[in-house]
Amino acid sequence: MPIYEYRCADCKRRASIFFRSFAAVSDPTCPNCGGKNLARLVSRVATVKSEEARLEAMSDPSAFGDVDENDPKSVARFMRKMGNQMGGEDLGPEFGEMVDRLESGESPEEIEKTMPGLAGEPSPGSAMGF
C-alpha cells in the first residue's frame, strides 16, 4: 500500500497520506487542516546495506574530502555522519557526548583531558583501560 507525501498550500505543512490501493486518488485532503490544495512531493527512498557495504563506504577516501581536521565542528559533522552509517549499532554515551562537545567548538585536546580512555589509552588508576 503506497504512502504519498504532499505539501499543503493552505497550511504549508507536509502530509503523508496512506492509500489502500495503487489507484490514483484525484482528491486527497490535508489531514492537518482539511485543505484540498495539495502538491505531491517526491519522497525519500531508503535502501538496506549490508554491514560490509556500510564499512566499505565509510573507508572511501572521498568521504573525507570536506573534513577540516583543524575545525572541531567539521570533525563533529563527519563523526555524526559515520555514526549514522553504523545503523542501529550502539556507540555508547561517550560517543554522543564527544560529538556534542566538538559541535560546540571544543577542541579534541580539551575533550581528551576530561574523558580519559577515549583514544584507547588506559584511564588513570585502571588496569589496561577497563
C-alpha positions as CSV (number, residue, x, y, z in Angstrom):
1,M,0.0,0.0,0.0
2,P,1.5,3.3,-1.0
3,I,2.1,6.3,1.2
4,Y,2.4,9.6,-0.7
5,E,3.7,12.8,0.6
6,Y,2.1,16.2,-0.1
7,R,2.7,19.8,0.7
8,C,-0.5,21.7,1.6
9,A,-0.7,25.1,0.1
10,D,-3.2,26.2,2.7
11,C,-1.4,25.4,5.9
12,K,2.1,25.0,4.4
13,R,2.7,21.7,6.2
14,R,3.9,18.3,4.8
15,A,1.5,15.5,5.0
16,S,2.0,11.7,4.5
17,I,-1.2,10.1,3.2
18,F,-1.8,6.3,3.1
19,F,-3.8,4.9,0.3
20,R,-5.4,1.5,0.3
21,S,-4.6,0.8,-3.3
22,F,-2.2,1.9,-6.1
23,A,-5.1,3.6,-8.0
24,A,-4.5,7.3,-8.4
25,V,-6.5,9.4,-5.9
26,S,-7.6,12.6,-7.5
27,D,-8.9,14.3,-4.4
28,P,-6.6,13.9,-1.4
29,T,-7.3,16.0,1.7
30,C,-4.8,17.5,4.1
31,P,-5.0,15.7,7.4
32,N,-3.8,18.9,9.3
33,C,-6.2,21.5,8.0
34,G,-8.7,19.7,5.7
35,G,-7.5,21.7,2.7
36,K,-7.7,20.3,-0.8
37,N,-4.8,22.4,-2.3
38,L,-2.1,19.7,-2.1
39,A,1.0,19.3,-4.3
40,R,2.6,15.9,-4.4
41,L,6.2,15.6,-3.3
42,V,9.0,13.2,-4.3
43,S,9.6,11.1,-1.2
44,R,12.9,9.8,0.1
45,V,13.8,6.2,-0.6
46,A,15.7,4.1,1.9
47,T,17.9,1.2,0.9
48,V,19.2,-1.6,3.0
49,K,23.0,-2.1,3.0
50,S,25.0,-5.0,4.4
51,E,27.5,-4.2,7.2
52,E,30.3,-4.9,4.7
53,A,28.9,-2.3,2.3
54,R,28.5,0.3,5.0
55,L,32.1,-0.2,6.2
56,E,33.4,-0.1,2.6
57,A,31.5,3.2,2.0
58,M,33.0,4.7,5.2
59,S,36.5,3.8,4.2
60,D,36.2,5.5,0.8
61,P,38.8,8.4,0.8
62,S,36.3,10.7,-1.0
63,A,34.2,10.6,2.3
64,F,37.0,12.7,4.0
65,G,37.0,15.4,1.3
66,D,35.2,18.1,3.2
67,V,36.6,17.4,6.7
68,D,38.8,20.1,8.1
69,E,40.8,18.4,10.9
70,N,41.6,21.8,12.4
71,D,37.9,22.7,12.8
72,P,36.1,20.7,15.7
73,K,32.7,21.4,14.1
74,S,33.8,19.9,10.8
75,V,35.1,16.8,12.6
76,A,31.9,16.5,14.6
77,R,29.8,16.6,11.3
78,F,31.9,13.8,9.9
79,M,31.7,11.7,13.1
80,R,27.9,12.1,13.3
81,K,27.7,11.0,9.6
82,M,29.9,8.0,10.3
83,G,27.8,7.2,13.4
84,N,24.6,7.3,11.3
85,Q,26.3,4.9,8.8
86,M,26.7,2.4,11.6
87,G,22.9,1.8,11.6
88,G,21.4,0.7,14.8
89,E,24.7,-0.1,16.5
90,D,25.0,1.5,19.9
91,L,28.2,3.6,20.0
92,G,27.8,4.4,23.7
93,P,27.0,7.6,25.5
94,E,30.7,8.8,25.3
95,F,30.4,9.0,21.5
96,G,27.4,11.2,21.7
97,E,29.0,13.4,24.4
98,M,32.2,13.8,22.4
99,V,30.4,14.7,19.2
100,D,28.2,17.2,21.0
101,R,31.3,18.9,22.6
102,L,33.0,19.0,19.2
103,E,29.9,20.6,17.7
104,S,30.0,23.3,20.4
105,G,33.6,24.1,19.2
106,E,35.6,22.4,22.0
107,S,38.9,21.1,20.8
108,P,39.7,17.4,20.8
109,E,42.6,18.0,23.2
110,E,40.3,19.6,25.7
111,I,37.9,16.7,25.4
112,E,40.7,14.1,25.9
113,K,41.7,15.8,29.1
114,T,38.2,15.3,30.6
115,M,37.4,11.9,29.0
116,P,40.4,9.7,29.6
117,G,40.5,6.4,27.8
118,L,38.7,7.6,24.7
119,A,41.7,7.1,22.5
120,G,42.2,3.6,23.6
121,E,44.6,4.6,26.4
122,P,44.1,3.3,29.9
123,S,42.3,5.5,32.3
124,P,44.4,6.7,35.2
125,G,44.3,4.2,38.0
126,S,42.7,1.4,35.9
127,A,44.2,-1.8,34.7
128,M,44.5,-1.8,30.9
129,G,41.8,0.8,30.5
130,F,38.9,-1.4,31.7
